[in-house]
Amino acid sequence: MRWILLGAMLLACTSQRSDGTGKQPQTTATGPPIDKTTRSGPVVARVSLVPASARIGDPLRLDLVVEAEAGVVVEMPPFGEALGRFLITSFTPRQEQLPDGKTRHVQSYLLEAPMSGRQRIPPLRIGFSDRRSGSSGSPDGSGGDHELLTEEIAVEIASALPEGEVAAELRGLREALPETPGVRVRWYHVTGGTLVVLLLGGWRLRQYLRQRAARRARAAAHEIALERLLRLERRGFPGAAEADAWYVELSDAVRRYIEDRYGVRAPELTTEEFLREAQHLPGMAASHREQLAVFLGTCDRVKFAAYHPAPEESRVALEQARTFVCETRLADGKEGAA
């Protein structure tokens, strides 16, 4: 509806005379950038978002900068992955070789917030392979393939209308209507009307493309989740030192599957809040809610109670996640078994 309102405003403006200043509307976005840095062995990732607060409609710039030691091969996140519900209006990737032999990878996004309120950009995933001879700079000192997750970024998006603003009062006609029949059609009427039609058509097309993308994401949610679980399994089950990060990744895979599959913001809710929300999810049977409660309880025990699970317990937790995804996935566009 924002595009329709914009079109109506432009149509109204065409009937007014220009003030001759030529000034463009200024953005109301204020605040310093948000910067967060994460290191894993020979790789350092910095993610920044500017501004830290903005109004709906203001552009936001997200930069992901990854620096890796010589001999380390980096795999940057695919275009648009893990950006939550933000609309990407521009994307610029680049790579450069630094004088000391390191490599720098940069991905820059221009984003548009979907709505006002507190919005989030989930952790971005960077893969890297340590191919240095006798590599000791990898996270576990063994070289090989690894992953790095950046920190989550939250940003406050304010409404476009100032607080307390109300619609303008209704006014009477500025002058009497002509007594003679007929309507004078001016060029700005035609231009404004055409612009409104084009904006309405563009808005409808945008809505259709978003709905189609959401349907595709919903249908492919289980494939993405199963692939993440398979990568976790290939990494091996964690010891005491790696258990916390391993279970964070395991829980995140299931929560993101639920977000795409059922359209609920699972990663933003606590376990208790989400289980309450799950009572109303269409297509999720009571048995699946029970499976989910047991699984999330296991993950919370490791993440928040400093519990150190045995490898066999981690294998069982991963199989619980895989079973839940397989039994609740969409099959041929229809709900899974209930």
TORBA-409368 format. One record per residue (C-alpha): x, y, z; residue number from 0; residue in three letters. Coordinates in Angstrom, 1 decimal. Layout:
! residues N
<atom east="X" north="Y" up="Z" num="NUM" residuo="ALA"/>
...
! end
This chain:
! residues 338
<atom east="0.0" north="0.0" up="0.0" num="0" residuo="MET"/>
<atom east="3.0" north="2.3" up="0.5" num="1" residuo="ARG"/>
<atom east="3.5" north="2.6" up="-3.3" num="2" residuo="TRP"/>
<atom east="-0.2" north="3.5" up="-3.8" num="3" residuo="ILE"/>
<atom east="-0.1" north="6.2" up="-1.2" num="4" residuo="LEU"/>
<atom east="3.1" north="7.5" up="-2.8" num="5" residuo="LEU"/>
<atom east="1.4" north="7.7" up="-6.2" num="6" residuo="GLY"/>
<atom east="-1.6" north="9.5" up="-4.8" num="7" residuo="ALA"/>
<atom east="0.7" north="12.1" up="-3.1" num="8" residuo="MET"/>
<atom east="2.6" north="12.6" up="-6.4" num="9" residuo="LEU"/>
<atom east="-0.7" north="13.1" up="-8.2" num="10" residuo="LEU"/>
<atom east="-1.7" north="15.7" up="-5.7" num="11" residuo="ALA"/>
<atom east="1.6" north="17.5" up="-6.0" num="12" residuo="CYS"/>
<atom east="1.4" north="17.9" up="-9.8" num="13" residuo="THR"/>
<atom east="-1.5" north="20.3" up="-9.3" num="14" residuo="SER"/>
<atom east="0.6" north="22.6" up="-7.1" num="15" residuo="GLN"/>
<atom east="3.2" north="25.1" up="-8.3" num="16" residuo="ARG"/>
<atom east="6.9" north="24.4" up="-7.7" num="17" residuo="SER"/>
<atom east="8.6" north="26.4" up="-5.0" num="18" residuo="ASP"/>
<atom east="11.7" north="26.7" up="-7.2" num="19" residuo="GLY"/>
<atom east="14.1" north="25.5" up="-4.5" num="20" residuo="THR"/>
<atom east="15.0" north="22.2" up="-6.2" num="21" residuo="GLY"/>
<atom east="15.7" north="20.6" up="-2.9" num="22" residuo="LYS"/>
<atom east="15.3" north="16.8" up="-2.5" num="23" residuo="GLN"/>
<atom east="13.7" north="15.2" up="0.6" num="24" residuo="PRO"/>
<atom east="16.3" north="14.4" up="3.2" num="25" residuo="GLN"/>
<atom east="16.4" north="11.0" up="5.0" num="26" residuo="THR"/>
<atom east="15.5" north="11.0" up="8.7" num="27" residuo="THR"/>
<atom east="17.9" north="8.1" up="9.4" num="28" residuo="ALA"/>
<atom east="20.3" north="8.9" up="12.3" num="29" residuo="THR"/>
<atom east="22.7" north="7.1" up="14.6" num="30" residuo="GLY"/>
<atom east="26.2" north="5.6" up="14.4" num="31" residuo="PRO"/>
<atom east="26.9" north="2.3" up="12.6" num="32" residuo="PRO"/>
<atom east="26.6" north="-1.1" up="14.2" num="33" residuo="ILE"/>
<atom east="29.9" north="-3.0" up="14.0" num="34" residuo="ASP"/>
<atom east="30.5" north="-6.6" up="15.2" num="35" residuo="LYS"/>
<atom east="33.7" north="-8.6" up="14.7" num="36" residuo="THR"/>
<atom east="34.0" north="-12.4" up="14.9" num="37" residuo="THR"/>
<atom east="37.3" north="-14.4" up="14.7" num="38" residuo="ARG"/>
<atom east="37.8" north="-18.1" up="14.0" num="39" residuo="SER"/>
<atom east="41.4" north="-19.2" up="13.6" num="40" residuo="GLY"/>
<atom east="42.9" north="-17.6" up="10.5" num="41" residuo="PRO"/>
<atom east="39.7" north="-15.8" up="9.5" num="42" residuo="VAL"/>
<atom east="38.2" north="-12.6" up="10.8" num="43" residuo="VAL"/>
<atom east="34.8" north="-11.4" up="9.8" num="44" residuo="ALA"/>
<atom east="33.4" north="-7.9" up="10.5" num="45" residuo="ARG"/>
<atom east="29.7" north="-7.1" up="9.8" num="46" residuo="VAL"/>
<atom east="28.5" north="-3.5" up="10.0" num="47" residuo="SER"/>
<atom east="25.1" north="-1.9" up="9.5" num="48" residuo="LEU"/>
<atom east="24.5" north="1.8" up="9.1" num="49" residuo="VAL"/>
<atom east="22.5" north="3.6" up="10.4" num="50" residuo="PRO"/>
<atom east="21.8" north="2.0" up="13.8" num="51" residuo="ALA"/>
<atom east="18.2" north="3.4" up="13.7" num="52" residuo="SER"/>
<atom east="16.1" north="4.5" up="10.7" num="53" residuo="ALA"/>
<atom east="12.6" north="5.3" up="9.5" num="54" residuo="ARG"/>
<atom east="10.7" north="3.0" up="7.3" num="55" residuo="ILE"/>
<atom east="11.7" north="3.6" up="3.7" num="56" residuo="GLY"/>
<atom east="15.2" north="4.8" up="4.6" num="57" residuo="ASP"/>
<atom east="18.0" north="2.7" up="3.0" num="58" residuo="PRO"/>
<atom east="20.3" north="0.7" up="5.2" num="59" residuo="LEU"/>
<atom east="23.9" north="-0.4" up="4.2" num="60" residuo="ARG"/>
<atom east="25.1" north="-3.7" up="5.3" num="61" residuo="LEU"/>
<atom east="28.8" north="-4.6" up="4.8" num="62" residuo="ASP"/>
<atom east="30.4" north="-8.0" up="5.4" num="63" residuo="LEU"/>
<atom east="34.2" north="-7.9" up="5.3" num="64" residuo="VAL"/>
<atom east="36.2" north="-11.1" up="5.7" num="65" residuo="VAL"/>
<atom east="40.0" north="-11.3" up="5.9" num="66" residuo="GLU"/>
<atom east="41.8" north="-14.6" up="5.7" num="67" residuo="ALA"/>
<atom east="45.4" north="-15.6" up="6.0" num="68" residuo="GLU"/>
<atom east="47.4" north="-16.7" up="2.9" num="69" residuo="ALA"/>
<atom east="46.5" north="-20.3" up="2.0" num="70" residuo="GLY"/>
<atom east="43.0" north="-20.1" up="3.4" num="71" residuo="VAL"/>
<atom east="40.1" north="-20.4" up="0.9" num="72" residuo="VAL"/>
<atom east="37.0" north="-18.6" up="1.9" num="73" residuo="VAL"/>
<atom east="33.4" north="-19.3" up="0.8" num="74" residuo="GLU"/>
<atom east="31.2" north="-16.2" up="1.3" num="75" residuo="MET"/>
<atom east="27.5" north="-16.5" up="2.0" num="76" residuo="PRO"/>
<atom east="25.3" north="-16.9" up="-1.2" num="77" residuo="PRO"/>
<atom east="23.4" north="-13.8" up="-2.4" num="78" residuo="PHE"/>
<atom east="20.6" north="-12.9" up="0.0" num="79" residuo="GLY"/>
<atom east="21.2" north="-15.8" up="2.5" num="80" residuo="GLU"/>
<atom east="20.2" north="-15.1" up="6.1" num="81" residuo="ALA"/>
<atom east="19.1" north="-11.5" up="5.7" num="82" residuo="LEU"/>
<atom east="15.8" north="-12.1" up="7.4" num="83" residuo="GLY"/>
<atom east="12.8" north="-10.3" up="5.8" num="84" residuo="ARG"/>
<atom east="14.9" north="-7.3" up="4.5" num="85" residuo="PHE"/>
<atom east="14.4" north="-6.4" up="0.8" num="86" residuo="LEU"/>
<atom east="17.8" north="-6.3" up="-1.1" num="87" residuo="ILE"/>
<atom east="17.8" north="-3.2" up="-3.4" num="88" residuo="THR"/>
<atom east="21.6" north="-3.4" up="-4.3" num="89" residuo="SER"/>
<atom east="24.4" north="-6.0" up="-3.9" num="90" residuo="PHE"/>
<atom east="28.1" north="-5.5" up="-4.6" num="91" residuo="THR"/>
<atom east="30.6" north="-8.3" up="-4.0" num="92" residuo="PRO"/>
<atom east="34.4" north="-7.9" up="-4.4" num="93" residuo="ARG"/>
<atom east="37.7" north="-9.5" up="-3.5" num="94" residuo="GLN"/>
<atom east="41.2" north="-8.2" up="-3.2" num="95" residuo="GLU"/>
<atom east="44.7" north="-9.4" up="-2.4" num="96" residuo="GLN"/>
<atom east="46.4" north="-7.6" up="0.5" num="97" residuo="LEU"/>
<atom east="50.2" north="-6.7" up="0.5" num="98" residuo="PRO"/>
<atom east="50.9" north="-9.2" up="3.3" num="99" residuo="ASP"/>
<atom east="49.4" north="-12.1" up="1.3" num="100" residuo="GLY"/>
<atom east="46.0" north="-12.1" up="3.0" num="101" residuo="LYS"/>
<atom east="42.8" north="-12.0" up="1.1" num="102" residuo="THR"/>
<atom east="39.9" north="-9.7" up="1.8" num="103" residuo="ARG"/>
<atom east="36.3" north="-10.5" up="0.7" num="104" residuo="HIS"/>
<atom east="33.6" north="-7.9" up="0.8" num="105" residuo="VAL"/>
<atom east="29.9" north="-8.1" up="0.3" num="106" residuo="GLN"/>
<atom east="27.9" north="-4.8" up="0.4" num="107" residuo="SER"/>
<atom east="24.1" north="-4.7" up="0.5" num="108" residuo="TYR"/>
<atom east="21.6" north="-1.8" up="0.3" num="109" residuo="LEU"/>
<atom east="18.6" north="-3.0" up="2.3" num="110" residuo="LEU"/>
<atom east="15.0" north="-1.8" up="2.8" num="111" residuo="GLU"/>
<atom east="13.2" north="-2.7" up="6.0" num="112" residuo="ALA"/>
<atom east="9.9" north="-4.6" up="5.6" num="113" residuo="PRO"/>
<atom east="8.1" north="-2.8" up="8.4" num="114" residuo="MET"/>
<atom east="8.6" north="-0.7" up="11.5" num="115" residuo="SER"/>
<atom east="9.7" north="-2.0" up="14.9" num="116" residuo="GLY"/>
<atom east="12.7" north="-4.1" up="15.9" num="117" residuo="ARG"/>
<atom east="14.1" north="-5.9" up="12.9" num="118" residuo="GLN"/>
<atom east="17.0" north="-8.4" up="12.9" num="119" residuo="ARG"/>
<atom east="19.7" north="-9.7" up="10.5" num="120" residuo="ILE"/>
<atom east="20.5" north="-13.2" up="11.6" num="121" residuo="PRO"/>
<atom east="24.1" north="-14.5" up="11.8" num="122" residuo="PRO"/>
<atom east="25.9" north="-14.8" up="8.4" num="123" residuo="LEU"/>
<atom east="27.7" north="-18.1" up="7.7" num="124" residuo="ARG"/>
<atom east="31.2" north="-18.0" up="6.2" num="125" residuo="ILE"/>
<atom east="32.9" north="-21.3" up="5.2" num="126" residuo="GLY"/>
<atom east="36.6" north="-21.6" up="4.9" num="127" residuo="PHE"/>
<atom east="39.2" north="-24.3" up="4.1" num="128" residuo="SER"/>
<atom east="42.6" north="-24.1" up="5.7" num="129" residuo="ASP"/>
<atom east="45.1" north="-25.4" up="3.1" num="130" residuo="ARG"/>
<atom east="48.3" north="-24.1" up="4.6" num="131" residuo="ARG"/>
<atom east="50.9" north="-26.8" up="5.2" num="132" residuo="SER"/>
<atom east="50.9" north="-27.9" up="8.8" num="133" residuo="GLY"/>
<atom east="48.1" north="-25.5" up="9.4" num="134" residuo="SER"/>
<atom east="47.9" north="-24.6" up="13.1" num="135" residuo="SER"/>
<atom east="45.8" north="-21.5" up="12.7" num="136" residuo="GLY"/>
<atom east="42.5" north="-23.2" up="12.2" num="137" residuo="SER"/>
<atom east="40.0" north="-23.2" up="15.1" num="138" residuo="PRO"/>
<atom east="41.0" north="-26.7" up="16.2" num="139" residuo="ASP"/>
<atom east="44.5" north="-26.8" up="14.9" num="140" residuo="GLY"/>
<atom east="43.8" north="-29.5" up="12.4" num="141" residuo="SER"/>
<atom east="43.2" north="-27.5" up="9.2" num="142" residuo="GLY"/>
<atom east="40.4" north="-28.8" up="6.9" num="143" residuo="GLY"/>
<atom east="37.0" north="-27.2" up="6.4" num="144" residuo="ASP"/>
<atom east="35.3" north="-25.0" up="8.9" num="145" residuo="HIS"/>
<atom east="32.5" north="-22.5" up="9.4" num="146" residuo="GLU"/>
<atom east="32.3" north="-19.1" up="11.1" num="147" residuo="LEU"/>
<atom east="29.1" north="-17.4" up="12.2" num="148" residuo="LEU"/>
<atom east="28.9" north="-13.7" up="12.6" num="149" residuo="THR"/>
<atom east="26.9" north="-12.1" up="15.4" num="150" residuo="GLU"/>
<atom east="23.2" north="-11.2" up="15.0" num="151" residuo="GLU"/>
<atom east="22.4" north="-7.5" up="14.3" num="152" residuo="ILE"/>
<atom east="19.2" north="-5.9" up="15.6" num="153" residuo="ALA"/>
<atom east="18.0" north="-2.5" up="14.3" num="154" residuo="VAL"/>
<atom east="15.1" north="-0.2" up="15.3" num="155" residuo="GLU"/>
<atom east="12.9" north="1.0" up="12.4" num="156" residuo="ILE"/>
<atom east="10.6" north="3.9" up="13.2" num="157" residuo="ALA"/>
<atom east="7.3" north="4.7" up="11.5" num="158" residuo="SER"/>
<atom east="7.4" north="7.2" up="8.6" num="159" residuo="ALA"/>
<atom east="4.7" north="9.3" up="10.4" num="160" residuo="LEU"/>
<atom east="5.8" north="11.4" up="13.3" num="161" residuo="PRO"/>
<atom east="4.3" north="10.3" up="16.6" num="162" residuo="GLU"/>
<atom east="0.9" north="11.8" up="17.2" num="163" residuo="GLY"/>
<atom east="0.4" north="13.0" up="13.6" num="164" residuo="GLU"/>
<atom east="-3.2" north="12.7" up="12.4" num="165" residuo="VAL"/>
<atom east="-4.7" north="13.1" up="9.0" num="166" residuo="ALA"/>
<atom east="-5.4" north="16.6" up="7.7" num="167" residuo="ALA"/>
<atom east="-8.8" north="18.0" up="8.3" num="168" residuo="GLU"/>
<atom east="-11.4" north="18.0" up="5.5" num="169" residuo="LEU"/>
<atom east="-11.8" north="21.3" up="3.7" num="170" residuo="ARG"/>
<atom east="-14.4" north="22.7" up="1.5" num="171" residuo="GLY"/>
<atom east="-14.0" north="23.5" up="-2.2" num="172" residuo="LEU"/>
<atom east="-11.5" north="26.3" up="-3.0" num="173" residuo="ARG"/>
<atom east="-13.8" north="27.8" up="-5.6" num="174" residuo="GLU"/>
<atom east="-17.3" north="27.3" up="-7.2" num="175" residuo="ALA"/>
<atom east="-17.7" north="24.6" up="-9.8" num="176" residuo="LEU"/>
<atom east="-18.2" north="25.8" up="-13.3" num="177" residuo="PRO"/>
<atom east="-21.8" north="26.0" up="-14.5" num="178" residuo="GLU"/>
<atom east="-21.0" north="24.8" up="-18.0" num="179" residuo="THR"/>
<atom east="-20.6" north="21.0" up="-18.4" num="180" residuo="PRO"/>
<atom east="-17.4" north="19.4" up="-19.4" num="181" residuo="GLY"/>
<atom east="-14.0" north="18.8" up="-17.8" num="182" residuo="VAL"/>
<atom east="-10.7" north="20.3" up="-18.7" num="183" residuo="ARG"/>
<atom east="-8.0" north="17.7" up="-18.8" num="184" residuo="VAL"/>
<atom east="-4.6" north="19.0" up="-18.2" num="185" residuo="ARG"/>
<atom east="-1.3" north="17.3" up="-18.9" num="186" residuo="TRP"/>
<atom east="-0.5" north="16.8" up="-15.2" num="187" residuo="TYR"/>
<atom east="-3.8" north="15.0" up="-14.7" num="188" residuo="HIS"/>
<atom east="-2.8" north="12.5" up="-17.5" num="189" residuo="VAL"/>
<atom east="0.8" north="12.2" up="-16.2" num="190" residuo="THR"/>
<atom east="-0.3" north="11.8" up="-12.6" num="191" residuo="GLY"/>
<atom east="-3.0" north="9.2" up="-13.4" num="192" residuo="GLY"/>
<atom east="-0.5" north="7.2" up="-15.5" num="193" residuo="THR"/>
<atom east="2.0" north="7.3" up="-12.7" num="194" residuo="LEU"/>
<atom east="-0.6" north="6.0" up="-10.2" num="195" residuo="VAL"/>
<atom east="-1.5" north="3.2" up="-12.6" num="196" residuo="VAL"/>
<atom east="2.2" north="2.2" up="-13.1" num="197" residuo="LEU"/>
<atom east="2.9" north="2.4" up="-9.4" num="198" residuo="LEU"/>
<atom east="-0.2" north="0.2" up="-8.6" num="199" residuo="LEU"/>
<atom east="0.9" north="-2.3" up="-11.3" num="200" residuo="GLY"/>
<atom east="4.5" north="-2.3" up="-9.9" num="201" residuo="GLY"/>
<atom east="3.1" north="-2.9" up="-6.3" num="202" residuo="TRP"/>
<atom east="1.0" north="-5.8" up="-7.5" num="203" residuo="ARG"/>
<atom east="3.9" north="-7.3" up="-9.3" num="204" residuo="LEU"/>
<atom east="6.1" north="-6.9" up="-6.3" num="205" residuo="ARG"/>
<atom east="3.6" north="-8.6" up="-4.1" num="206" residuo="GLN"/>
<atom east="3.2" north="-11.5" up="-6.5" num="207" residuo="TYR"/>
<atom east="7.0" north="-12.0" up="-6.7" num="208" residuo="LEU"/>
<atom east="7.3" north="-11.9" up="-2.9" num="209" residuo="ARG"/>
<atom east="4.5" north="-14.4" up="-2.5" num="210" residuo="GLN"/>
<atom east="6.0" north="-16.7" up="-5.1" num="211" residuo="ARG"/>
<atom east="9.4" north="-16.5" up="-3.4" num="212" residuo="ALA"/>
<atom east="7.8" north="-17.3" up="0.0" num="213" residuo="ALA"/>
<atom east="6.0" north="-20.4" up="-1.5" num="214" residuo="ARG"/>
<atom east="9.3" north="-21.6" up="-3.0" num="215" residuo="ARG"/>
<atom east="11.1" north="-21.0" up="0.3" num="216" residuo="ALA"/>
<atom east="8.4" north="-22.9" up="2.1" num="217" residuo="ARG"/>
<atom east="8.6" north="-25.9" up="-0.2" num="218" residuo="ALA"/>
<atom east="12.4" north="-26.0" up="-0.1" num="219" residuo="ALA"/>
<atom east="12.7" north="-25.4" up="3.7" num="220" residuo="ALA"/>
<atom east="13.2" north="-29.1" up="4.5" num="221" residuo="HIS"/>
<atom east="15.9" north="-29.5" up="1.9" num="222" residuo="GLU"/>
<atom east="17.9" north="-26.6" up="3.3" num="223" residuo="ILE"/>
<atom east="17.5" north="-27.9" up="6.9" num="224" residuo="ALA"/>
<atom east="18.5" north="-31.5" up="6.0" num="225" residuo="LEU"/>
<atom east="21.6" north="-30.2" up="4.2" num="226" residuo="GLU"/>
<atom east="22.6" north="-28.2" up="7.3" num="227" residuo="ARG"/>
<atom east="22.1" north="-31.2" up="9.5" num="228" residuo="LEU"/>
<atom east="24.2" north="-33.3" up="7.1" num="229" residuo="LEU"/>
<atom east="27.1" north="-30.8" up="7.3" num="230" residuo="ARG"/>
<atom east="26.9" north="-31.0" up="11.1" num="231" residuo="LEU"/>
<atom east="27.0" north="-34.8" up="11.0" num="232" residuo="GLU"/>
<atom east="30.0" north="-34.7" up="8.7" num="233" residuo="ARG"/>
<atom east="31.8" north="-32.4" up="11.1" num="234" residuo="ARG"/>
<atom east="31.5" north="-35.1" up="13.8" num="235" residuo="GLY"/>
<atom east="29.8" north="-35.0" up="17.2" num="236" residuo="PHE"/>
<atom east="31.3" north="-32.4" up="19.6" num="237" residuo="PRO"/>
<atom east="33.4" north="-32.8" up="22.6" num="238" residuo="GLY"/>
<atom east="32.9" north="-30.7" up="25.8" num="239" residuo="ALA"/>
<atom east="34.7" north="-27.6" up="24.3" num="240" residuo="ALA"/>
<atom east="32.7" north="-27.6" up="21.1" num="241" residuo="GLU"/>
<atom east="29.3" north="-28.6" up="22.4" num="242" residuo="ALA"/>
<atom east="27.9" north="-25.1" up="22.9" num="243" residuo="ASP"/>
<atom east="28.6" north="-23.9" up="19.3" num="244" residuo="ALA"/>
<atom east="27.5" north="-27.2" up="17.8" num="245" residuo="TRP"/>
<atom east="24.2" north="-27.2" up="19.6" num="246" residuo="TYR"/>
<atom east="23.6" north="-23.5" up="18.7" num="247" residuo="VAL"/>
<atom east="24.0" north="-24.5" up="15.0" num="248" residuo="GLU"/>
<atom east="21.8" north="-27.6" up="15.5" num="249" residuo="LEU"/>
<atom east="19.0" north="-25.5" up="17.1" num="250" residuo="SER"/>
<atom east="19.3" north="-22.7" up="14.6" num="251" residuo="ASP"/>
<atom east="18.8" north="-25.2" up="11.7" num="252" residuo="ALA"/>
<atom east="15.5" north="-26.4" up="13.1" num="253" residuo="VAL"/>
<atom east="14.3" north="-23.0" up="14.1" num="254" residuo="ARG"/>
<atom east="15.0" north="-21.6" up="10.6" num="255" residuo="ARG"/>
<atom east="13.2" north="-24.5" up="9.1" num="256" residuo="TYR"/>
<atom east="10.2" north="-23.7" up="11.2" num="257" residuo="ILE"/>
<atom east="10.4" north="-20.1" up="10.2" num="258" residuo="GLU"/>
<atom east="10.3" north="-20.9" up="6.5" num="259" residuo="ASP"/>
<atom east="8.0" north="-23.8" up="6.7" num="260" residuo="ARG"/>
<atom east="5.3" north="-22.3" up="9.0" num="261" residuo="TYR"/>
<atom east="5.9" north="-18.6" up="8.5" num="262" residuo="GLY"/>
<atom east="6.6" north="-18.0" up="12.2" num="263" residuo="VAL"/>
<atom east="9.7" north="-16.0" up="13.4" num="264" residuo="ARG"/>
<atom east="11.0" north="-18.9" up="15.4" num="265" residuo="ALA"/>
<atom east="14.7" north="-17.7" up="15.7" num="266" residuo="PRO"/>
<atom east="13.5" north="-14.5" up="17.6" num="267" residuo="GLU"/>
<atom east="11.4" north="-16.4" up="20.2" num="268" residuo="LEU"/>
<atom east="12.6" north="-18.1" up="23.4" num="269" residuo="THR"/>
<atom east="11.9" north="-21.8" up="23.7" num="270" residuo="THR"/>
<atom east="8.9" north="-21.1" up="26.0" num="271" residuo="GLU"/>
<atom east="7.4" north="-18.5" up="23.7" num="272" residuo="GLU"/>
<atom east="7.9" north="-20.6" up="20.6" num="273" residuo="PHE"/>
<atom east="6.3" north="-23.7" up="22.1" num="274" residuo="LEU"/>
<atom east="3.2" north="-21.5" up="23.0" num="275" residuo="ARG"/>
<atom east="3.2" north="-20.3" up="19.4" num="276" residuo="GLU"/>
<atom east="3.4" north="-23.8" up="18.1" num="277" residuo="ALA"/>
<atom east="0.1" north="-24.7" up="19.6" num="278" residuo="GLN"/>
<atom east="-1.5" north="-22.7" up="16.8" num="279" residuo="HIS"/>
<atom east="0.6" north="-23.7" up="13.9" num="280" residuo="LEU"/>
<atom east="-1.5" north="-25.3" up="11.1" num="281" residuo="PRO"/>
<atom east="-0.3" north="-28.7" up="10.0" num="282" residuo="GLY"/>
<atom east="1.7" north="-29.5" up="13.2" num="283" residuo="MET"/>
<atom east="0.4" north="-32.4" up="15.1" num="284" residuo="ALA"/>
<atom east="0.5" north="-32.8" up="18.9" num="285" residuo="ALA"/>
<atom east="3.1" north="-35.5" up="18.5" num="286" residuo="SER"/>
<atom east="5.4" north="-33.2" up="16.5" num="287" residuo="HIS"/>
<atom east="5.0" north="-30.5" up="19.2" num="288" residuo="ARG"/>
<atom east="6.1" north="-33.0" up="21.8" num="289" residuo="GLU"/>
<atom east="9.1" north="-34.0" up="19.7" num="290" residuo="GLN"/>
<atom east="10.0" north="-30.3" up="19.3" num="291" residuo="LEU"/>
<atom east="9.7" north="-29.6" up="23.0" num="292" residuo="ALA"/>
<atom east="12.0" north="-32.5" up="23.9" num="293" residuo="VAL"/>
<atom east="14.5" north="-31.4" up="21.2" num="294" residuo="PHE"/>
<atom east="14.6" north="-27.7" up="22.2" num="295" residuo="LEU"/>
<atom east="14.9" north="-28.7" up="25.9" num="296" residuo="GLY"/>
<atom east="18.0" north="-30.8" up="25.1" num="297" residuo="THR"/>
<atom east="19.6" north="-27.8" up="23.2" num="298" residuo="CYS"/>
<atom east="18.8" north="-25.3" up="25.9" num="299" residuo="ASP"/>
<atom east="20.3" north="-27.7" up="28.5" num="300" residuo="ARG"/>
<atom east="23.6" north="-27.6" up="26.7" num="301" residuo="VAL"/>
<atom east="23.5" north="-23.9" up="25.8" num="302" residuo="LYS"/>
<atom east="22.3" north="-22.4" up="29.1" num="303" residuo="PHE"/>
<atom east="23.0" north="-25.1" up="31.8" num="304" residuo="ALA"/>
<atom east="26.6" north="-25.8" up="30.8" num="305" residuo="ALA"/>
<atom east="25.8" north="-29.5" up="30.3" num="306" residuo="TYR"/>
<atom east="28.4" north="-31.5" up="28.4" num="307" residuo="HIS"/>
<atom east="26.7" north="-34.2" up="26.3" num="308" residuo="PRO"/>
<atom east="28.3" north="-37.5" up="25.3" num="309" residuo="ALA"/>
<atom east="28.8" north="-38.0" up="21.5" num="310" residuo="PRO"/>
<atom east="25.9" north="-40.6" up="21.6" num="311" residuo="GLU"/>
<atom east="23.6" north="-38.0" up="23.1" num="312" residuo="GLU"/>
<atom east="24.5" north="-35.5" up="20.3" num="313" residuo="SER"/>
<atom east="23.9" north="-38.2" up="17.7" num="314" residuo="ARG"/>
<atom east="20.4" north="-38.8" up="19.2" num="315" residuo="VAL"/>
<atom east="19.6" north="-35.0" up="19.2" num="316" residuo="ALA"/>
<atom east="20.6" north="-34.7" up="15.5" num="317" residuo="LEU"/>
<atom east="18.4" north="-37.7" up="14.6" num="318" residuo="GLU"/>
<atom east="15.5" north="-36.1" up="16.5" num="319" residuo="GLN"/>
<atom east="16.0" north="-32.9" up="14.4" num="320" residuo="ALA"/>
<atom east="16.1" north="-34.9" up="11.2" num="321" residuo="ARG"/>
<atom east="13.0" north="-36.9" up="12.0" num="322" residuo="THR"/>
<atom east="11.1" north="-33.8" up="12.9" num="323" residuo="PHE"/>
<atom east="12.0" north="-32.1" up="9.6" num="324" residuo="VAL"/>
<atom east="11.2" north="-35.2" up="7.5" num="325" residuo="CYS"/>
<atom east="7.8" north="-35.8" up="9.2" num="326" residuo="GLU"/>
<atom east="6.6" north="-32.1" up="9.0" num="327" residuo="THR"/>
<atom east="7.9" north="-31.2" up="5.5" num="328" residuo="ARG"/>
<atom east="5.7" north="-30.2" up="2.7" num="329" residuo="LEU"/>
<atom east="5.2" north="-33.0" up="0.2" num="330" residuo="ALA"/>
<atom east="4.0" north="-32.1" up="-3.3" num="331" residuo="ASP"/>
<atom east="2.6" north="-28.7" up="-2.1" num="332" residuo="GLY"/>
<atom east="0.5" north="-30.4" up="0.7" num="333" residuo="LYS"/>
<atom east="0.9" north="-30.5" up="4.4" num="334" residuo="GLU"/>
<atom east="3.1" north="-33.3" up="5.8" num="335" residuo="GLY"/>
<atom east="1.7" north="-36.1" up="8.0" num="336" residuo="ALA"/>
<atom east="-0.2" north="-34.7" up="11.0" num="337" residuo="ALA"/>
! end
